Each structure stands twice: as C-alpha cells, then as structure tokens.
Amino acid sequence: MPIRLSPRLLTAVAAATALAFATAPSAPAASSAARSDNGVAVGPQYDTAHVYVTPGAMDSFVSSWESTFGGTNTPQALADVTPTPSLTKSELILSPVGTLSVFDYQTPAPYPFGAERTGWLVKDLDRGVHKAEADGADTVVTPFPDPIGRDAIVQFPGGVDAQLYWHTKAPSYPPLASVPENRLYLPSSAARSFLHAYLAFTGGTVVSDDRHAPGAELGLPGTSYRRIRISSPFGDTFVAVTDGHLPYPFGRESTGYAVTDLDATLTKARAAGATVLWGPYASPQRDSAMVQFPGGYIAEIHDGGSRS
C-alpha cells in the first residue's frame, strides 16, 4: 500500500535515501572523459531518469528492474509533486546502473510533466535556471516548491526537457558503478543550437562526433546518421541526429544503461518479465539492445566496454 507522506515524512524519506547511498559500496563511475565543475551540477549520480509507468504497474516495474540490475527502492509514497494539484505514487530506485524516479499517476499528469526525461540536482535552483536561460534554454515550468525542496523544468533547443531540482537537505550519494547516458534524438536543423546551449549549461565536452555512424545501430542497415557523445558533470549524453525515419522503438527510450555482461543481463530481464524489443546488436562501438520493462518503460542497454 502506498504511504501518503507529509512534508516532514518526505524529508525523512529523503534522508533515508541519502543514508542508503552513503552506506552502499562505492565503485568508480564509468566516464568517457574527465568531468569538470560547471558551477551548478552536483554529480552524475544525481541524474535520475524519470519513469512514468502505466497505471497500476509500479510494483511490477520495480520488481523487474531490481531483478535485472539489482538495487533497492524507497518506500512507495503518495504525493503531489507538481505546481498544480495532482497525485502520484512515487518510488526512488537505487540501482548500480543508475537512479530512477518512478511515477504512477493517480490523476492526469499536468502538462508538461511526463515530457522531461531526467532530473538534475543543482547546487542552487535559481542560479541553475538563470544559467540555463543565459545559455539558450527556455524555462517551461518556473521554480515551484515541493515537500523536500524546489524544482523547475527547462527546455533546450530541439524540444529537450530536463527537470532541475534542489533539496532543502543536501543528499550525499556515492558514485555509480556505471554512468547512464541520456539518449536524445534531434533533427539536423536543431543540432547546432542544441549543442551550443547544452554544452554551455552542462559544462560538457564532445567526446566523439561521427557524421557517418552506421544506421544499423538504430535498426536502419545501409544508412548512416550523426552520432555525438558528450560527457559532462551531469553525466553522459548520446545524441542521434537523424531524418526522423526511425523504426520502433528507437526514439522511445530516454536513457541507456551500461552493464558488464549484456547477454546475462538480457537473460535476467526476460526472466523478470521484460521484453527484448531489438538486438542484441554488435556494432564497432559496442553491443546493445532495446528492452521494455513492465509498465512500458523502454531502456537501451549496452556493454560497458565501449569501443568509442
């Protein structure tokens, strides 16, 4: 049964979450480039994928995810986490491959919630919003309070939404075993303005930019696309610049997860009720697959030994 949490109890849950991370075994974070401080980011372990499951699928999703990747989760809460009235069940999953904020809305989710792909912890919310706007992003949801802090949603050129959040009591999480990557699909007309704003705000570095990457990586053999990989203090980002002629499920995933043994992970995922939608595919860069978990969440999963 979900627990309806008062602001005080939500703060306690946040503190328990921080303690869970603080006492978990620490492992070096995987990264393709050195990360420098951009002034607002706290660290990639605070980049939480936002997962909106189909109604009633919270428990099956959490069970399937943790059976596949390991990890733990906070108690299920029933809360209003938007600036206008709404109600959602929510849980935080703490897994070695990434942190997930999972939502099972009991009311319709107010616009534009559900379009944001990630939540980024910032040192100062007002400064983060100001920096995003100065760097070329738009604020689509202005700062609002939640029971344990404050939030806002910014949008980068190309229609890429990210939620910025700040906690009244700062959490303390150790590095992840592997850093997940935000996966973005853009038209060529938006690539330049997106990169200008995104790199400026995140303090990111372009690790690689292949204008003729094999389209087979996106289920389109015999074609090519532009593949950009970025590393920043917020985490890693994969950008696919395409003509939008994508086969399902490409573009439906928001995050990619690195594992040490892809085949073993896919076996666990299938046994836990997930469906492999595509792959595994071996490319010159890495082996990867697309997997749908109960509740509808689609994730890209790849081996951690990237050859990029």
C-alpha positions as CSV (number, residue, x, y, z in Angstrom):
1,M,0.0,0.0,0.0
2,P,1.3,3.5,-0.8
3,I,2.1,5.8,2.1
4,R,0.7,9.3,2.0
5,L,3.6,11.4,3.2
6,S,3.5,14.7,4.9
7,P,6.3,17.2,4.2
8,R,8.1,16.1,7.4
9,L,7.9,12.4,6.5
10,L,9.0,13.1,2.9
11,T,12.1,14.8,4.3
12,A,12.7,11.7,6.4
13,V,12.5,9.5,3.4
14,A,14.9,11.8,1.6
15,A,17.3,11.5,4.5
16,A,16.9,7.7,4.5
17,T,17.7,7.7,0.8
18,A,20.8,9.6,1.3
19,L,21.9,7.2,4.1
20,A,21.2,4.2,1.8
21,F,23.5,5.6,-0.8
22,A,26.1,6.7,1.7
23,T,26.4,3.2,3.1
24,A,26.3,1.4,-0.2
25,P,29.5,0.1,-1.7
26,S,31.2,2.7,-3.8
27,A,32.5,1.9,-7.3
28,P,34.3,4.1,-9.8
29,A,32.0,5.8,-12.2
30,A,32.4,5.0,-15.8
31,S,33.1,8.0,-18.0
32,S,34.4,8.7,-21.4
33,A,36.0,12.0,-20.5
34,A,37.1,13.9,-17.4
35,R,34.3,15.9,-15.8
36,S,34.9,19.4,-14.6
37,D,32.7,21.6,-12.4
38,N,30.2,23.7,-14.4
39,G,29.2,25.7,-11.3
40,V,25.7,24.2,-10.8
41,A,25.9,20.4,-11.3
42,V,26.4,18.2,-8.2
43,G,27.3,14.9,-9.9
44,P,26.1,12.2,-12.4
45,Q,24.9,10.0,-9.6
46,Y,22.1,12.6,-9.0
47,D,20.9,12.4,-12.6
48,T,17.6,10.5,-12.1
49,A,15.7,9.0,-15.1
50,H,12.1,9.9,-14.8
51,V,9.9,6.9,-15.4
52,Y,6.1,7.3,-15.9
53,V,4.6,3.8,-15.7
54,T,1.2,2.8,-16.9
55,P,-1.4,3.0,-14.1
56,G,-1.1,0.1,-11.6
57,A,2.3,-1.1,-12.9
58,M,4.6,0.4,-10.2
59,D,5.2,-2.8,-8.3
60,S,5.8,-5.0,-11.3
61,F,8.2,-2.4,-12.8
62,V,10.2,-2.0,-9.7
63,S,10.5,-5.8,-9.2
64,S,11.5,-6.4,-12.8
65,W,14.1,-3.6,-12.7
66,E,15.7,-4.7,-9.5
67,S,15.7,-8.4,-10.6
68,T,17.6,-7.4,-13.7
69,F,20.1,-4.9,-12.3
70,G,20.0,-5.2,-8.5
71,G,19.5,-2.3,-6.2
72,T,16.9,-1.2,-3.6
73,N,14.0,1.2,-3.5
74,T,12.5,3.7,-1.1
75,P,9.0,3.1,0.4
76,Q,6.2,3.9,-2.0
77,A,4.8,7.4,-1.4
78,L,1.6,9.1,-2.5
79,A,2.3,12.8,-3.1
80,D,1.7,15.9,-5.1
81,V,4.9,16.8,-6.9
82,T,3.7,19.3,-9.4
83,P,2.9,23.1,-9.0
84,T,-0.8,22.5,-9.7
85,P,-2.9,19.8,-8.0
86,S,-2.2,16.2,-8.9
87,L,-1.5,12.9,-7.1
88,T,1.0,10.2,-7.9
89,K,2.5,7.2,-6.3
90,S,6.3,7.5,-6.4
91,E,9.4,5.5,-5.6
92,L,13.1,6.1,-6.0
93,I,15.1,3.1,-7.3
94,L,18.7,3.0,-6.3
95,S,20.5,0.7,-8.7
96,P,24.1,0.2,-9.7
97,V,23.5,1.4,-13.3
98,G,21.5,4.5,-12.4
99,T,18.9,6.1,-10.2
100,L,15.3,6.2,-11.3
101,S,12.3,8.3,-10.1
102,V,9.2,6.2,-10.8
103,F,5.8,7.8,-11.1
104,D,2.4,6.1,-11.2
105,Y,-0.1,9.0,-11.5
106,Q,-3.5,8.5,-9.9
107,T,-4.7,11.7,-11.5
108,P,-3.9,13.0,-15.0
109,A,-0.3,14.3,-15.0
110,P,-0.4,18.1,-15.5
111,Y,1.4,19.5,-18.7
112,P,4.3,19.3,-19.4
113,F,5.2,16.7,-16.8
114,G,6.0,13.4,-18.4
115,A,7.9,15.1,-21.2
116,E,11.0,15.6,-19.1
117,R,13.5,12.8,-19.4
118,T,15.6,13.4,-16.4
119,G,16.0,15.2,-13.1
120,W,19.3,17.0,-12.4
121,L,20.3,18.0,-8.9
122,V,21.7,21.6,-8.9
123,K,23.6,23.4,-6.1
124,D,21.3,26.5,-6.4
125,L,17.9,26.3,-8.3
126,D,17.6,30.0,-9.1
127,R,21.2,30.1,-10.3
128,G,20.6,26.9,-12.3
129,V,17.5,28.4,-14.0
130,H,19.3,31.7,-14.7
131,K,22.3,29.8,-16.2
132,A,20.1,27.6,-18.4
133,E,18.3,30.7,-19.8
134,A,21.5,32.6,-20.3
135,D,22.9,29.6,-22.2
136,G,20.0,29.4,-24.6
137,A,17.4,27.2,-22.9
138,D,13.8,28.2,-22.0
139,T,12.1,27.8,-18.7
140,V,8.9,25.9,-19.4
141,V,7.9,25.5,-15.7
142,T,9.2,28.2,-13.4
143,P,10.5,27.3,-9.9
144,F,8.0,25.8,-7.6
145,P,8.2,24.2,-4.1
146,D,7.9,20.5,-3.3
147,P,7.8,18.9,0.1
148,I,11.6,18.4,0.2
149,G,12.9,21.3,-1.9
150,R,12.3,23.2,-5.2
151,D,12.0,22.3,-8.9
152,A,11.8,23.8,-12.4
153,I,11.8,22.4,-15.9
154,V,13.9,23.9,-18.7
155,Q,13.8,23.1,-22.4
156,F,16.9,23.1,-24.7
157,P,16.7,23.8,-28.4
158,G,15.2,20.8,-30.2
159,G,12.5,20.3,-27.5
160,V,14.6,18.5,-24.9
161,D,13.2,18.9,-21.4
162,A,15.1,18.4,-18.2
163,Q,13.9,19.0,-14.6
164,L,16.2,20.8,-12.3
165,Y,15.8,20.1,-8.6
166,W,17.2,21.2,-5.3
167,H,16.8,19.6,-1.8
168,T,16.5,21.5,1.4
169,K,18.7,18.9,3.0
170,A,21.5,18.1,0.5
171,P,21.7,14.3,-0.3
172,S,25.0,12.5,-0.3
173,Y,25.3,9.7,-2.9
174,P,28.5,7.7,-3.8
175,P,29.5,7.3,-7.4
176,L,27.6,4.8,-9.6
177,A,29.1,1.6,-10.8
178,S,28.4,2.9,-14.4
179,V,27.1,6.3,-15.5
180,P,23.8,6.1,-17.6
181,E,23.5,8.2,-20.7
182,N,20.7,10.5,-21.7
183,R,19.6,9.5,-25.2
184,L,18.4,12.3,-27.4
185,Y,17.1,12.3,-31.0
186,L,17.3,15.6,-32.9
187,P,16.7,16.9,-36.4
188,S,19.7,18.3,-38.2
189,S,18.1,21.8,-38.1
190,A,18.3,21.8,-34.3
191,A,21.7,20.2,-33.7
192,R,23.8,23.3,-33.8
193,S,21.6,25.4,-31.4
194,F,21.1,22.4,-29.1
195,L,24.8,21.7,-28.8
196,H,25.6,25.4,-28.1
197,A,23.1,25.6,-25.3
198,Y,23.5,22.1,-23.9
199,L,27.3,22.2,-23.7
200,A,27.3,25.7,-22.2
201,F,24.9,24.8,-19.5
202,T,26.2,21.3,-18.6
203,G,29.9,22.2,-19.0
204,G,30.0,19.2,-21.3
205,T,32.7,18.0,-23.7
206,V,32.1,16.4,-27.0
207,V,33.9,13.0,-26.7
208,S,33.1,12.0,-30.3
209,D,31.2,13.3,-33.3
210,D,30.7,10.8,-36.1
211,R,28.7,12.3,-39.0
212,H,28.6,8.9,-40.7
213,A,27.8,6.5,-38.0
214,P,26.2,3.2,-39.2
215,G,22.4,3.4,-39.3
216,A,22.3,-0.3,-38.3
217,E,22.9,1.0,-34.7
218,L,19.3,2.4,-35.0
219,G,17.8,-0.5,-36.8
220,L,18.5,1.0,-40.2
221,P,21.2,-1.0,-42.0
222,G,22.6,0.5,-45.2
223,T,22.1,4.1,-43.9
224,S,24.1,6.5,-41.7
225,Y,23.4,9.1,-39.1
226,R,25.3,11.6,-37.0
227,R,26.2,10.3,-33.6
228,I,27.5,12.6,-30.9
229,R,28.7,11.5,-27.5
230,I,29.0,14.1,-24.6
231,S,30.4,13.8,-21.1
232,S,29.6,16.5,-18.5
233,P,29.3,16.9,-14.7
234,F,25.7,15.9,-15.1
235,G,26.6,12.6,-16.8
236,D,26.9,11.2,-20.3
237,T,24.7,12.0,-23.3
238,F,24.1,10.2,-26.6
239,V,22.8,12.4,-29.4
240,A,21.4,10.9,-32.6
241,V,20.9,13.5,-35.4
242,T,18.5,11.8,-37.9
243,D,15.8,12.5,-40.5
244,G,13.2,11.1,-38.1
245,H,12.6,8.0,-40.2
246,L,13.1,5.7,-37.2
247,P,11.8,2.2,-36.7
248,Y,10.2,1.3,-33.4
249,P,11.4,1.5,-30.6
250,F,14.2,4.0,-31.4
251,G,13.5,7.4,-30.0
252,R,11.1,6.0,-27.4
253,E,14.0,5.3,-25.0
254,S,15.3,8.1,-22.8
255,T,18.2,6.5,-21.1
256,G,21.0,4.0,-21.9
257,Y,22.5,1.7,-19.2
258,A,25.9,0.1,-19.2
259,V,26.4,-3.4,-17.9
260,T,29.4,-5.8,-17.7
261,D,27.6,-8.7,-19.4
262,L,24.9,-7.8,-21.9
263,D,23.8,-11.4,-22.6
264,A,23.4,-12.3,-18.9
265,T,21.5,-9.0,-18.3
266,L,19.1,-9.7,-21.1
267,T,18.5,-13.2,-19.7
268,K,17.7,-11.7,-16.3
269,A,15.4,-9.1,-17.9
270,R,13.4,-11.8,-19.8
271,A,13.1,-13.9,-16.6
272,A,11.8,-10.8,-14.8
273,G,9.0,-10.1,-17.3
274,A,10.8,-7.6,-19.6
275,T,10.7,-7.9,-23.4
276,V,13.7,-7.5,-25.7
277,L,12.4,-5.4,-28.5
278,W,15.6,-5.2,-30.6
279,G,19.0,-6.8,-30.5
280,P,21.4,-7.7,-29.2
281,Y,23.3,-6.0,-31.9
282,A,27.1,-5.9,-32.2
283,S,28.5,-2.7,-33.7
284,P,32.1,-1.4,-34.0
285,Q,31.2,0.8,-31.0
286,R,29.5,-1.6,-28.6
287,D,26.9,-4.4,-28.2
288,S,23.4,-3.1,-27.4
289,A,19.8,-4.0,-27.1
290,M,16.4,-2.3,-26.5
291,V,14.3,-3.6,-23.7
292,Q,10.8,-2.8,-22.5
293,F,10.0,-3.3,-18.8
294,P,6.6,-3.9,-17.2
295,G,4.8,-0.5,-17.1
296,G,6.0,0.4,-20.6
297,Y,9.5,1.9,-19.8
298,I,11.9,1.3,-22.7
299,A,15.7,1.3,-22.0
300,E,18.7,0.9,-24.1
301,I,21.2,-1.5,-22.5
302,H,24.8,-1.9,-23.7
303,D,28.0,-3.5,-22.6
304,G,30.2,-1.3,-20.5
305,G,33.3,-1.9,-22.6
306,S,32.5,0.9,-25.1
307,R,34.8,0.9,-28.2
308,S,34.1,4.5,-29.0
